[in-house]
Amino acid sequence: MLRPSPNSSTSSATVTDPPSTTPARRTPELDYIDDPIAGAPGADLLLHLTEWPQLSHVDPHRLASRAANPKVIDGRGPLNAETWREAGWTVRSLGRP
């Protein structure tokens, strides 16, 4: 999830990625969390770039109520775009309407 940095023109990124739980696989420039809901507050954009079921089945209503701007880019296609739109999200799916 991307969120603006306070008093800056840059953004910060928070990552939830089950295989990246070991420190050796992590990139130091990114913030890692285990719970995608915990990363939503203040988020301007959600990049969904995985097919992991535990992330594809997150409740879009819970996320939308915490995100600053409920926008999602589905880069792999596992999200049900209509369900996410009904939850208030602007959805862009690569290769789909």
N, C-alpha and C positions, 0 to 999 in steps of 0.2 A: 504494500500500500504506500502511496506517495502522499506526503503532507508537506506544506511549506514550512521552512525553518523560520522561527521568530526573528523579526527585524533583519531579514535577509531576502535576497532574490533567488536563493537556492532552495532545494527541497531535500527531504530526508526520505529514505526508503526503509520499510519494515517488511521482513520476509518471514513467511511461514512455509517451511519445506521439510516434511518428515525425514527424508534421507539426509538432510544437512544438520542433523542433531549432533554429530560429532564435530568437535572444534577443527579438525583437520580439513573438513569440507567447507568451512565457512569463509566468507570474504569479510575482512575486517571493516570495510566501508559501510556494511549493511548492519541493521539492527535485526536480530533474530528473536522470534517469539514462538511459543508452542500453540497458542490459541489465536486463530484468525480474528475472533470477535474482539480480543484485547487490542489488536492493532488498528481497529477501525476508527476510534475517536480522532476527529480532525482530518481524516483522510480525504484527499481531493480526487483520488483515482485508485481503483483496484485493478491490478493486472493479474488476471487469472491465467497462469502459464503452465498448468499441470493437469494431469488426469487423475491425480490421487483422489480416491472416493471420499476420504475424510475431509477434503477441501471442496470437492465438487458438490457435496450435499450440505454445505453450510446454509443456515436459514437466511435468505436474503432480506427478510423483514428485520431481523435482529441487527444485521450489518447496516442496513439503510438508516435505522434510527440512531446510529452512532457516527456514521460518516458525515463529513462536512458537505460533500457533494457526491451523491450516490451515482457514480459513473464507473462502469466496468468494461474492460476490454478482455474478451474471452479469446485467448490465443490458441487454445487447443480444441475447443468445441464441446466440452462436456456439460456446460451450463444450459439449463432450459431457459432460453432468452425470454419467453413469454412470462414465465414465473417470476423472473427477476424484474421485468418491466412492471408487472402487476404490483411488485413490492416497492415500486418507485424509482427503480434504477434506469439510467440511460445505458443501454447495452450496445456494444459493438462486438460482433463476432467475426473473426477473420474468415473470409470465404462464405459468409452467410449474410442474409439481409437483417 
